[in-house]
Amino acid sequence: MTTTADITATPVATPRRPRRRSRRIPSWVKWALAVGTPTLLLAAWWTASADSSNTFFPSLEQILTRFQQLWLFDHFLTDVVPSLANLAGGFALAAIVGVGLGFVLALIRPVRWLLEPIIHFVRSIPPVALVPIFITMIGFGNDMRITSIALAATFPTLIATMDGIRSVDGTLKDVSVVYRLTRAEKFTQVYLPAAAPQIFAGLQVSLQVAFIVMIASEMLGAATGIGALTLTAQQSFMIADMWAGVLLLGVLGFVINKIFDLVKARILAWYFGAKEAQRAT
């Protein structure tokens, strides 16, 4: 008599590979790189141009001296402040129109079918090319500058808002229907928070476009403003003044972008916190 024994195979547990933890760069290293790199570049520029006798490439010392005289004293209130005011007015108008019209186009299909071809046609025109048109129609005043800035900067925010609203998760829409939210509640509690990251991405691009158009609108026929004085210095062969204007534009662009990043990080703190928690898991 033979007996057979049932042999049950026990599963062999496969060892898990240890998960690689992403090494986070310490904040002090990021700060040192952010401060140290421009400092080294300025030091190299200062050293290389110290004995410069080239008319078109003056020394950094001369440029900084003219920078202080022009933009910190003589022309700050008469040119820098009006330029920044035009930039702020045009960008604010572009943000309001871009976000508002983007919501309408994303949620109302007939309006989108009617206006979308026109929007894509106008936004395909280079923003700087619109400035001569507004000069012909409006003139050389601040109204022309604000209008040209607003129109050119509207489209990145408009397109980003449309994409953000149309990509809202369907589950969120179903939940809003189940809870019988009003249109205002859907706007403030569902669509706007879900689309906010893309809207802010569009606003940042709009800010860069607005800054470029601000300079271009001042260089074409205007007598005041940062762009106008920089172009006048170039045409008058005041090269140090020209370089000082270019340096000011770079500093302003950097500072404005950093301020926008701080505002975005503050408003979208919940979004970045959720992404950081998702990476940690």
Wavefront OBJ file of the C-alpha trace (Angstrom):
o trace
v 0.000 0.000 0.000
v 1.480 3.203 -1.077
v 0.601 6.543 0.387
v 0.917 9.773 -1.438
v 1.528 12.962 0.409
v 0.136 16.212 -0.913
v 2.835 18.723 -1.241
v 1.622 22.262 -1.195
v 3.940 24.760 -2.654
v 4.569 27.730 -0.438
v 5.058 30.977 -2.332
v 8.495 32.433 -2.065
v 8.426 36.074 -1.155
v 10.482 38.115 -3.548
v 12.589 40.699 -1.777
v 11.569 44.249 -2.432
v 14.094 46.563 -3.833
v 14.721 49.480 -1.597
v 13.063 52.587 -2.976
v 15.454 55.219 -3.986
v 14.860 58.370 -2.105
v 15.325 61.507 -4.085
v 17.997 63.616 -2.520
v 16.673 67.062 -1.849
v 19.074 69.915 -2.307
v 19.353 71.927 0.918
v 17.826 75.373 0.825
v 21.111 77.043 1.700
v 22.722 75.482 -1.390
v 19.942 76.846 -3.617
v 20.288 80.259 -2.002
v 24.069 80.215 -2.422
v 23.760 79.307 -6.108
v 21.060 81.924 -6.707
v 23.188 84.657 -5.141
v 26.649 83.411 -5.989
v 26.191 82.892 -9.730
v 25.126 86.488 -10.546
v 27.796 87.789 -8.187
v 30.513 85.837 -9.992
v 29.231 86.990 -13.386
v 29.225 90.639 -12.290
v 32.712 90.265 -10.828
v 33.955 88.735 -14.083
v 32.266 91.522 -16.078
v 33.801 94.171 -13.811
v 37.290 92.674 -14.148
v 37.125 92.088 -17.900
v 35.815 95.593 -18.681
v 37.892 97.551 -16.168
v 40.350 98.852 -18.763
v 37.935 98.893 -21.700
v 38.491 101.623 -24.269
v 35.846 100.323 -26.670
v 33.133 102.899 -27.279
v 30.394 100.295 -27.596
v 31.446 98.234 -24.569
v 32.185 100.622 -21.678
v 33.320 99.420 -18.304
v 30.794 98.128 -15.811
v 31.824 100.919 -13.459
v 30.689 103.527 -15.996
v 27.422 101.668 -16.620
v 26.609 101.405 -12.911
v 27.434 105.080 -12.410
v 25.008 106.086 -15.168
v 22.485 103.567 -13.825
v 22.523 105.299 -10.465
v 22.312 108.783 -11.943
v 19.552 108.008 -14.439
v 17.239 105.453 -12.926
v 17.589 106.037 -9.185
v 17.365 109.834 -9.266
v 16.717 111.734 -12.511
v 14.183 109.563 -14.339
v 12.701 107.343 -11.661
v 9.445 109.249 -11.129
v 9.135 110.548 -14.692
v 9.900 107.319 -16.593
v 10.245 104.207 -14.409
v 7.039 104.690 -12.410
v 4.839 105.429 -15.478
v 6.246 102.381 -17.289
v 5.471 100.116 -14.341
v 2.006 101.672 -14.003
v 1.255 100.930 -17.660
v 2.528 97.400 -17.205
v 0.367 96.842 -14.118
v -2.739 98.318 -15.767
v -2.376 96.335 -18.981
v -1.592 93.090 -17.179
v -4.511 93.486 -14.756
v -6.896 94.120 -17.645
v -5.507 91.120 -19.530
v -5.907 88.882 -16.470
v -9.532 89.907 -15.924
v -10.524 89.530 -19.580
v -8.497 86.350 -20.114
v -9.858 84.491 -17.093
v -13.444 85.710 -17.542
v -13.640 85.055 -21.278
v -11.815 81.747 -20.839
v -14.521 80.517 -18.460
v -17.267 81.590 -20.869
v -15.645 79.903 -23.870
v -14.919 76.713 -21.947
v -18.412 76.292 -20.514
v -20.611 77.612 -23.354
v -19.981 75.700 -26.562
v -21.854 77.953 -29.041
v -19.821 80.953 -27.901
v -16.627 78.919 -28.227
v -17.537 77.780 -31.748
v -18.252 81.391 -32.703
v -15.185 83.104 -31.231
v -12.457 80.455 -31.234
v -11.398 80.948 -34.909
v -11.141 84.698 -34.391
v -9.122 84.245 -31.197
v -6.645 81.874 -32.837
v -6.269 84.253 -35.788
v -5.528 87.302 -33.629
v -3.211 85.490 -31.229
v -1.123 84.195 -34.145
v -0.085 87.790 -34.903
v 3.181 88.709 -33.130
v 2.353 91.014 -30.192
v 4.891 93.650 -31.233
v 3.212 93.913 -34.656
v 0.033 95.151 -32.985
v 1.716 98.265 -31.576
v 1.797 100.274 -34.867
v -1.903 99.506 -35.368
v -2.801 100.952 -31.977
v -0.559 103.972 -32.581
v -2.543 104.683 -35.760
v -5.898 104.177 -34.036
v -5.307 105.671 -30.568
v -2.138 107.748 -30.686
v 1.052 107.815 -28.626
v -0.386 108.235 -25.127
v -0.724 105.884 -22.206
v -4.055 104.610 -23.544
v -2.254 103.118 -26.528
v 0.355 101.462 -24.332
v -2.127 99.953 -21.893
v -4.392 98.747 -24.714
v -1.561 97.104 -26.641
v -0.209 95.465 -23.476
v -3.652 94.201 -22.485
v -4.530 92.762 -25.890
v -1.197 91.005 -26.376
v -1.166 89.590 -22.836
v -4.773 88.356 -22.857
v -4.323 85.318 -25.071
v -1.926 83.171 -22.967
v -4.246 83.504 -19.958
v -7.326 82.932 -22.118
v -5.999 79.707 -23.670
v -4.696 78.413 -20.330
v -8.029 79.101 -18.638
v -9.956 77.311 -21.374
v -7.677 74.259 -21.150
v -7.847 74.266 -17.356
v -11.638 74.375 -17.238
v -12.116 71.767 -19.950
v -9.699 69.372 -18.219
v -11.546 69.408 -14.880
v -12.110 65.856 -13.652
v -15.572 64.539 -14.488
v -15.932 63.162 -10.966
v -15.791 66.695 -9.573
v -18.531 67.749 -11.963
v -20.700 64.810 -10.908
v -20.173 65.621 -7.239
v -21.217 69.226 -7.828
v -24.427 67.972 -9.461
v -25.140 65.556 -6.603
v -24.726 68.295 -4.005
v -26.834 70.649 -6.130
v -24.310 73.442 -6.137
v -25.319 76.712 -7.708
v -23.420 78.139 -10.647
v -21.557 80.543 -8.391
v -20.613 77.700 -6.028
v -19.458 75.540 -8.941
v -17.319 78.438 -10.159
v -15.681 79.189 -6.798
v -15.516 75.682 -5.303
v -15.008 73.355 -8.285
v -13.847 74.942 -11.526
v -11.642 77.746 -10.211
v -9.574 75.636 -7.748
v -9.179 72.792 -10.251
v -8.057 75.103 -13.056
v -5.982 77.461 -10.877
v -2.555 75.858 -11.598
v -3.035 76.182 -15.359
v -4.476 79.668 -15.014
v -1.408 80.825 -13.100
v 0.845 79.253 -15.731
v -0.956 81.296 -18.367
v -0.760 84.429 -16.225
v 3.006 84.048 -15.931
v 3.377 83.840 -19.700
v 1.051 86.845 -20.042
v 3.257 88.800 -17.646
v 6.309 88.155 -19.800
v 4.423 89.152 -22.953
v 3.148 92.308 -21.227
v 6.703 93.271 -20.247
v 7.938 92.852 -23.828
v 5.060 94.851 -25.318
v 5.539 97.569 -22.690
v 9.103 98.097 -23.930
v 8.100 97.922 -27.607
v 5.232 100.402 -27.175
v 7.635 102.883 -25.585
v 10.249 102.482 -28.311
v 7.805 103.353 -31.092
v 7.068 107.061 -31.056
v 7.055 107.673 -27.289
v 9.180 110.318 -25.590
v 9.015 108.929 -22.058
v 9.447 105.533 -20.491
v 12.300 103.086 -20.008
v 12.145 101.786 -23.575
v 12.036 105.278 -25.076
v 15.043 106.538 -23.115
v 17.035 103.387 -23.863
v 16.364 103.724 -27.595
v 17.153 107.451 -27.523
v 20.467 106.730 -25.812
v 21.339 104.187 -28.506
v 20.455 106.577 -31.325
v 22.421 109.404 -29.663
v 25.480 107.165 -29.132
v 25.225 107.506 -25.350
v 26.322 103.914 -24.997
v 26.723 103.866 -21.214
v 23.151 105.150 -20.854
v 21.942 102.487 -23.261
v 23.627 99.721 -21.275
v 22.188 101.181 -18.066
v 18.687 100.965 -19.595
v 19.238 97.371 -20.673
v 20.507 96.526 -17.194
v 17.441 98.127 -15.614
v 15.101 96.130 -17.856
v 16.846 92.915 -16.857
v 16.624 93.746 -13.153
v 12.954 94.720 -13.407
v 12.083 91.573 -15.348
v 13.830 89.397 -12.763
v 12.227 91.137 -9.777
v 8.726 91.128 -11.272
v 8.969 87.428 -12.095
v 10.156 86.623 -8.563
v 7.287 88.606 -7.045
v 4.845 86.680 -9.216
v 6.419 83.383 -8.088
v 5.941 84.377 -4.442
v 2.297 85.291 -5.029
v 1.695 82.052 -6.923
v 3.347 79.979 -4.194
v 1.185 81.685 -1.568
v -2.116 81.257 -3.399
v -1.384 77.730 -4.643
v 0.181 76.511 -1.403
v -2.451 73.749 -1.161
v -1.564 72.535 -4.659
v 2.187 72.427 -4.125
v 1.649 70.814 -0.707
v -0.444 68.057 -2.276
v 2.213 67.436 -4.929
v 4.921 67.265 -2.280
v 2.870 64.767 -0.233
v 2.283 62.674 -3.344
v 6.003 62.547 -4.043
v 6.715 61.525 -0.466
v 4.401 58.528 -0.751
l 1 2 3 4 5 6 7 8 9 10 11 12 13 14 15 16 17 18 19 20 21 22 23 24 25 26 27 28 29 30 31 32 33 34 35 36 37 38 39 40 41 42 43 44 45 46 47 48 49 50 51 52 53 54 55 56 57 58 59 60 61 62 63 64 65 66 67 68 69 70 71 72 73 74 75 76 77 78 79 80 81 82 83 84 85 86 87 88 89 90 91 92 93 94 95 96 97 98 99 100 101 102 103 104 105 106 107 108 109 110 111 112 113 114 115 116 117 118 119 120 121 122 123 124 125 126 127 128 129 130 131 132 133 134 135 136 137 138 139 140 141 142 143 144 145 146 147 148 149 150 151 152 153 154 155 156 157 158 159 160 161 162 163 164 165 166 167 168 169 170 171 172 173 174 175 176 177 178 179 180 181 182 183 184 185 186 187 188 189 190 191 192 193 194 195 196 197 198 199 200 201 202 203 204 205 206 207 208 209 210 211 212 213 214 215 216 217 218 219 220 221 222 223 224 225 226 227 228 229 230 231 232 233 234 235 236 237 238 239 240 241 242 243 244 245 246 247 248 249 250 251 252 253 254 255 256 257 258 259 260 261 262 263 264 265 266 267 268 269 270 271 272 273 274 275 276 277 278 279 280 281
